[in-house]
Amino acid sequence: MSFFKQFGGSITKELKEQYSQSPHWKKGRFRNLERTDLSGNLKDMPGIIYKMLTLKKDRSPKQTLAIQSFDKDAFLSSADVSKIIWYGHSVVLMRMDGKTILIDPMLGPNTTPIAPIASKRFSENTLDLIDAFPEIDLILITHDHYDHLDYASIQKLKTKTKQFFVSMGVKRHLVSWGVQADIIQEFDWWQSRDFGNIRIHFTPTRHFSGRGLRDRLQSLWGGWVFKTNTESFWFSGDGGRGKHFSEIGKRLGPFDFAFMECGQYNHDWHDVHMFPDESIEAAIQAGVKKVMPVHWAGFNLSYQHTWWEPGAAFVKSAQNAGLDFLMPQIGEMFSVEDIKQEKWWEQAF
């Protein structure tokens, strides 16, 4: 039963009618803002699978990546600036304006629960982190891929979460997993809502969606912007380079800080994931003052780079561009004004 639950909610005629009201739903599916090659993911799949199984050198750390202990009292204590904790890959816990916010809470041990070969997490016992977390005011989900939306994590989080903001189409998965429908709000690109004193916007990316063979592009994908009277953050979400970065900066920038997707890139799927230099370029186009990479140091999902290369290459690209950056350790609490530039991954070679 758990295996079938992984796929999430089924798409219905009524849901398709609802999605068709979006300007980004065309001919029965959601579309990117510019032409994006997704065919290679299918036609080249035998070769990709072969490379994933055979090209393994340094794609995973030789030792388990440690996670710093969570200090609940320090996290919840009042502060003038937001507190942030990154848990590897794209999981971010944030305390902003008195609200506890959790982004893409995939804390499970495996990103391929329906595949015969597991993609195991670099850190251990991450689901147990949820037990230590305080009550979650808001969970945000960028899209429904397994490395961002996890059945086991939601099962543990749903009883301690007040509200969900999700990309259009993701609600059906959460409802099928037992989350109350009335605490879930779906977003189309450029839509925004107030959450307390935080204005939250859903921004476009160049990516795709799907958890099975029949629901490809049947939910939307994107990123999130958080604005208060004193801070402006952007979580880029998964996606390849495109004209939307300049538009995001024009509409919602500049940004004090951004979590930039950088990892699991590959020439075989270059349209939907950025290389490190492209992540820095995108941040500059959007008007970001300070950056950190996410979507790395969690799982081995690409055969084209070592597990540490995304972080190391991101730092080099940021330095070449003269862009300020943060490189916190996994589980380390920090604020944007901190200086975190230690190459911690070199200790895990």
N, C-alpha and C positions, 0 to 999 in steps of 0.2 A: 504493500500500500504506500509506503514511504517513497518507493521508486516512482510510482505514478504521480504522487503529490508534487514531485520535483518540477514537473512540467508547468504547474500553476493552473490558472483558470482558462477554460475554453472560450474561444471567441464565438459570439452568437450573432444572429442577424440583427438583433436590437443594438448590440454594441457596435457593429459595423455602421449602422445608421448613425449612431452617436459620433463615431470617429469621422464620418464623412462630412460633418459640419466644419471640420478643421480645414483651413486652406492648404494644409500640407498633406492631406489625404487625397491621393489621386489614383484612379483605376484600381481601387481595392487595397491600397496599402499606403503607408506613410513614405514620403520621399524626402531626400536631402535637397538643400537649396540650390545645389549645383550638381552636375552630372558626376556620379560616383560609381566606380567599377566594383561591383560585388560578385560578378560572375566567376572571377578567379578563385574565390573561396570554395566553389563547388567543382569546377572543371579540373583544378589542379590538386584536388584533395588527396588522391593517392600518393602523389609526390610529396606533398606537405606532411602527410602522416609518416611516410618513410623517413623524412628528415627529422621529424620530431622524435622518432624512436631511435635513430642512429647517431645524430649529432648532439651528444650529451655533455661534452667537455665544459666544465665550469658553469653550467647552466643552473646549478643549484649550489648553495654554500656547503662547505665541507662539515660545518657544524651548525646546529640549530641557532637561528637568530634570536637572541634574548630580547625580551620585552620588559621595559622598566615598570616597576610596580606603580599601581594607580593610587594616588593620594586623594581620596575623596574630599577631605576637609579643605585641602589647598585648592582643589578644583572649584569647589562651591563657594569659597570665600570671596567677598566682594572685591572688585578691582575696577579701575577706570578703563582698562583695555581688555580685549577678549583673550581667553586662555584656550590653547589648542593642543590636542594630542593626536598624533598620527600613529595608526596601528598597522602600518604596512599596506601595500597595494593602494587601494583608494578609500580606506576607512579613516574617517576623521571625526573625532569627538571635540566639540567646541562649546565653550561657555561664553555667550555673547549677550550683553545687556540683560543679565539675570536669567537667561534661558539656556537650557542644556539641549544641544542640537547634535544629532548624529547623522553623518552622511555616508551613504552606500555601505551599510553595516554587514558586509560579508565577512563574518568572523569564523566561518566553518573551516574544516581542515582540508577540503578538496573542492576544486572548481569544476570537476568533471564527474558529478555524481551519477550521471546516466551513461557514462562511457566505461569500457572494459579496463582502461588504464587510468589510474588516479593522477591528478595534478596536485600533489601534496603541498601544503603550506610550509614555508621556511621556518615558521615559529610554531611552538607547541601549545596545546590547551587554550587556544584563543577563545573558544566558546565560553570558557569559564570567566573571561573578562566581564561578560554581561552581568554576572552575579554581583560584581563589585560596583558596577555603574550605578549612579543615582537614578531616580526617575527621569525618563527622557521626555522633554517637552515636545520635541519635534524630530521625526526621522524624515530625511529627504533621500529619494532614490532617483538616480539619473537615468537608468534604463534597466531592462530586465535580463541582461546577460548573467550567467551563473557567477561570474567573478565580482558582481555588484549586488545581486539580489539572491539571497541564500535562504532556503527553506528552514534549515535548522536554526539559523540565527533569528529569523522572524518568530519562530515558535517560542524562543526564550524572551524576545523583546516585546511581543505583543501585549503582555500583561503589565508592562511597566512603561508604556509609551502612550502619551496623550493625543498625539496628532501625527498624521503622515501627509507630506507633500510629495507627489510622485509625478513622473512623466505620464502623459495620456496613454492609457492602455494597461498600465501596471496595476491599477486598482483591482482588476479582475483576479490577478494572482493573489494579492493579499487577502481579498475576501474569501477565496477558495481555501486559504490557509487559516481562516478563523479570525481575521481582523475585522472589527466592526466597520461596516461600510460608511457610517456617518462620521468617522474620524479621519477619512481619507479624502484628500482633495487632489484632483488631477490638473495638470498644467499643459497648455500648448505653448509653443515658442512665443516669447515676449510677454506672456501673461505674468501678472504680479499680484501679490497679496500682502497685507500687513500681518505680521505675527508679533504681537505686542508692539514694541517700538522699532521693530526690524522690518524693513521693506524687502521682500524676497521676490526675485525675478527668475523666470526660467528662460534660459538662453539656448540658441541653436548650436548644434555641433554637426559634424559630417561623419556620420556613423551608421549603425543599423541596429536591429533588435531581433529577438527570438530565442525561445528556449527549446524548441523542437522543430521538426521538419515542416509542420503545417502553420506555424505562426510567425514566420519570417516577415519582418517589417509591419507587424500587426500591433505594435505599440511604438511610442515615440522615444527619442533619446535626446539628451541635452546636458546643460550645465546650470549652475545656480549662482546668483548674485545676492549678496547680503549687504544692506545699507542701513546704517544708523546715523544719528546726527554727528557722530565722530569717526566712524569707520566705514570702509568700503572694501569688501572682499569678493573675490570671484573664484568659484570652483569650476574649472574649465569643462570637466566631463570628458569622456572618450571621444576621439574624433581626429580626422586628418586635417591638414592645412586647408584654408579656404578664405573666401572674402568675408565670411561672417565675423571674423575676429575684429576687423576694423569697424564693422557695424556695431558690434558689442561695445567697443570703446567709445564710439560716437554717441550711442544712445545712453549708456550707463556709466562709462568711465569718467575720469581716471580711477584706478583702483590702488589702494594702499598695499594690497597683498593679493596674490593668486596662488592657488593650488593647480599646477599645470600637469596635465597628463603627459607622462614620459616613461614609456616602458612597454614591453611586449610588441615593439615595432618590428616590421619585417617588410622587405620589398614585395613579398607576395600579397600583402594587404596594406600597402602604403597609403591608399586613399582614405583609410579609416583609422589610422594611428600615426601619430607624429614621431619623427626622430627627434633627439634632444635639441639639435640646433633649430629645428622647426618650432619646438615648444617655446624656446626663448624668443624666436621671431614673432610668434603669435602673441606672447605676452607684451612685447614692445608695441605691436600693432594695436592692442587693446588698451594701451596706456597704463600698464602695471608698473608700480615702483619697486616691488620686492616679490620674489617668487620662491617656491619650493616645488620639487617634483613629487608627483604621486603616481600610482599605477606601476610601482616597481617594489622590489624587496619583499614580495609576498608569495609569488608563484612563478613557476617556470612555464610560460605560455608561448615563447618564441624561441626558435632554434638559431636565430641570427645574432644574438648577443649573449654575453655572459650575464650572470645574475646581477653583478654590480655595475656593469657598463652604463645603464641608464643614468644612475646617480653621478658617476664620475664624468660622463660626457656632458651631462647637464651643467655641472659646475664649470667645466672648461668653456662651454658655450656662453654661460652667463658672464664669466670673467672676460671673455673676448669681446662681448657686447657692452661691458661696463654696467651690467644690471645687478643690483644687490640681490642676494639670495640667502635662504636658510636651509640647513641640512640637519634637522633634528634626528635623534635616534628614535627607534621604534618605542612608543610608549612614553616618550619624554614630553613633559608639559612645557609649553613655551608661549610667548607672545610675540607679535610681529616686530616689536622693537628690540628683541633679543638678538644676540650675535651667536649663531649656531652654524659654524662652517667646518667643523671637524670631519675628516674623512673616516668616519667610524667603520665603514664597510671594509676597510683594509685590514682590520683586525680579524675578519671572518673569512679571509681567503683560504 
